[in-house]
C-alpha cells in the first residue's frame, strides 16, 4: 500500500515563499514520474508541476518561473519550492504520480496566501 504524506503548507503573505514536501512510502519511487497538484475551494483539482524519473521538469503556465519541483530518490521525497506566492495560489496541495494511473490521494497540505 503506497502512502503519500504532504507537509510544509501554511499561511504566507503575498510575495512570500514556502517549500512543500511529499514523502512516498511503499513504492519503487525512483521509477515513476511524480507531480504536484492543487485544489482551490470550489474548483477542480489541477496539475501544477511534474518531474520525470530522469529529472526533466514541467510546469503549468500559472506557476512557471515561480515554482520549482525536485526529487530525492534516496529519501523517496518530492519537493515543491514556491516563490513569489500570489493569493490565487491558495489551495490544498497534493502530490501523486504524474500519469493516468494514480496512487490513493494523501491528505494534502493547505497553502494560504493572504495579507
N, C-alpha and C positions, 0 to 999 in steps of 0.2 A: 504494500500500500504506500503510494507516494504521498508525502505531505509537503505542503508549501506553507512557509511561515514568513509573512511580510512584517517588516518593522521599520521604524525611522520616521514615521509621519509626525505631524504636529501642526501647531499654529505658527505662521510666519507672516511677516509684513511683506507687502509688495516690494519686489526687488531683492528679496532675501533668497537664501539657499537652504536646501535640505538634501540629505543623502539617504535613500531608501535601500534596504537590504532584503533579500529573499533567500532563505535557507531551504534547500531541497533535500529531502531525505528519501531513501528507498528507491533511488533511480540511478541508472547509468548516465549521470548528469552530463558528462563531457561529450556525449554523442549527439546531444539534442540542441537544436536552436531554442533559445528562450526569449521571452518577451515580457514587457510591461504593458499593462492595460489600465484603464481608469474608467470610473463610472461616476458621473456627477448626478446630483439629485434630479430625478425626473427625466434622465437621459439614458440612452443605451450605453452599454459598456463599449469602449473604443480602444483600439490599439494605439500605443504610444511609441514604442521602440522595440527593436529586436536585435539579437546578436546570434550569429550563426556559430556552430561548433568551432569553426576556424577563426572566429573573431570579427568577421565582417559585420558592420552595424547598419541599421536603417532606422529612420525616424519619421514620424508624422510631421507634416509641414508645420503644424502648430507649435511644435517644440524644437524643431531643428535649430541648431545654434545655441540653444539654452540648456538642453538636457544631454547627458552622456550616459550610455549604458555600458556596463563592463561585467566581466565574469571572472570568478576564481574557481577553476575546476577542482583544485585540491580541496577547497572548502565547500564545494557544491553550493556556491552562493552567487547570485546575480545582483548587481547594484544598479541604482539609477541616481546619478548626481543631477540635481535640479537647481539651476541658477536662474537669476532674473525672473523669479516667480511672479505670476500675474494672478489676479483674482479668478480669472477663468480657468486656472489650473486646479482650483478647488475640486476635489473628488476623492473617492476611495480608490487607492491604487492597489493593483493585483499583479502578481507575476504568474506565468504559466508557459507551457510550451508554445513556441511560435509556429504552430502548424494547425491543421484542421483537427487533428487528434489532440485532445487536451487532457490534462490531469483534472481531478476534482479541484475546484477553486478553493483557495485558502480564505481566511477571514478578511484579508486586505488590511491596509493601513490608511488612516484618514489624513489627508493633507488639506489644510485650510489656509488660504492666503487672504488676509484681511488686515486692514489698518485699525 
